[in-house]
């Protein structure tokens, strides 16, 4: 590939945390999860909040739902929530693109289930997405994902793309 065709893997700016959406259902779900420690009630509230028309609130609700379902051992439900989260693409959640957070979550579920085959495939998918340069992320986020991918056995980033990014 010519240098113009090589993707820039991260940006030299900090994107920072996205302000939390002010969605009453999302706030209610977080109260159930973190203050009352009632995962069943939190999951129900996150499900309701995930129907929001606000993509940021929907992303936050799906992330919360997946987290609660994982903690409860409902891996299939968590995987479904992470799939819906990933489908939100570049919507920011927890300061990162929802697609990357969703794909990372899938990897963590497979890791927890000790499903090596699925983890390898999911990590390769996440690597392909990360190394495409289409996700607006900063260097520290890129490095965090790169370390996770290395741990999960995914291929490293293409050295020519990495060199072009460092030069940019």
C-alpha positions, 0 to 999 in steps of 0.5 A: 500500500502507498502511504496515503492508503495506510490508515492513521490508527489513532489521533493526537488529541484526547477525546475525554469522557463524554458527559453522561446522558441525563436519562431518568431510566438510566439514572434509575438503573445505576441507582439499582446497580450501584446503591441498592446492589439489586442486579435483577432490578438494574437489568430491568431498568437498563433494558427499559433505558436501552430503548431510549431514542438518545443514542448516548443513553442507549449506549450507556444502558446497553453497557450497564445491562451487559455488565450486570448480565455478565456479573450474573453469569448470563453470558448469552444475554451479555453477548447480545447486549454487547452486539447491540452496543457495537452496532451503535458504531462511533457513539461515545460511551465511557469515552470510547466508540461504542463499537470498540467497547461492544467488541471488547466486551464480547472478548471479555465474555469469551475469556470468562467462559474460557471459550478460546476459539470464540475469543480468538475469533472475536479478538481478531475481529476487534483487531481488524476494527482497531487497525482499520483506523476508522474509530476516533480514538486517542493514543492511550486508548489505542495502546490499551486495546493493543495490549488487550489484543496481545493478551488475547492472541490477536495479530499485532497492528501492521507495522507500516500503519503504526509507523505512519501513525507515529509519524503523523 
